[in-house]
Amino acid sequence: MSAILLNGTEIRKEILAEIQQEVESIKAAHGVVPGLVTILVGSNAASLSYVSLKVKTAHSLGFKEIQDNQPDDISEAALLALLAKYQQDESIHGILVQLPLPSHINEKVVLNAIDPNKDVDGFHPVNVGRLVIGGTEAIFPPCTPAGIQEMIRRSGVETRGAEVVVVGRSNIVGKPIANMLLQKGPGANATVTVVHTATRDLAAHCQRADILIVAAGVPGLVKPEWIKPGACVIDVGVNRVGETVSPTTGRTVAILRGDVDFDEASKIAGFITPVPGGVGPMTIAMLMRNTLNSLKFKLGI
Ligand code: NAD
């Protein structure tokens, strides 16, 4: 392998240590800590595991963290009332509603009811608008794209003037990362192309990318010959391609693959993210950073 590995688990550790230090100094100077509430409706196993990781991470950083679990049959009105309670709570700076919600609740109505100034996931239309405007307006970049940008920044790869190709145009990855990288300023200022299912020649676009970001959810979509030698390849895809028994725990675990053929691509790329252990671990670090920033905006620091 010739590419430099961008290890999301290691980068996350660095970022969390930086956040923890900042939390301590804000606490010493202002007597407050970031407050995050995580609302979980029902008992979906995957959601429970995501939420407990978020809660554990927030606690480890010294945040105030409330995990508010609600039953499957909570009404939409009751959920909205709960949100209203946390919007008014001065000690809460970030509100997160874990998706998916049960089918009797309209997700859009709930997400749009979150105060944009506490919307640390960055999915409220107001925050999407702020992201497109860019600069100091973009207060809560969505966590996965923010993690991608941070990985590129910390790798030292130049984004200014770089040809960036983003594969995928979803609202949670493709569109926001494209918007973020085309803004003026450090860690951005790139020439961005977004390709998708209607793109005529995917290979030709990928082949001229200095930075190739792939978020399609199709295992092995990007072929090694589509990669420009020395390019920075960020593989966002997480695809379950089978199951295996873990030699350490003896439990059945999913075999995960990205959208890029890692073994072959890493012989050509200059930088590459693995799956798992690449972009995935960054998302939670960015959620913590958004929550810390929410407190900092409030304090005007
Ligand atoms: P999505 O299904 O909402 O969007 C996929 C996009 O890829 C679509 O815009 C589609 O046009 C494009 N696409 C699909 N097949 C294509 C093809 N053959 N050629 C060209 N374009 C194609 O998915 P998403 O939510 O953006 O997620 C994408 C992948 O990233 C998934 O594997 C998901 O699991 C993963 N993901 C990982 C993280 C993380 O690690 N934290 C977060 C979000 C998503």
Boltz pocket constraint, residues with backbone or C-beta under 6 A from the ligand:
constraints:
  - pocket:
      binder: B
      contacts: [[A, 144], [A, 167], [A, 168], [A, 169], [A, 170], [A, 171], [A, 172], [A, 173], [A, 174], [A, 195], [A, 196], [A, 197], [A, 198], [A, 202], [A, 214], [A, 215], [A, 216], [A, 217], [A, 218], [A, 221], [A, 236], [A, 237], [A, 238], [A, 239], [A, 279], [A, 280], [A, 281], [A, 283]]
      max_distance: 6.0
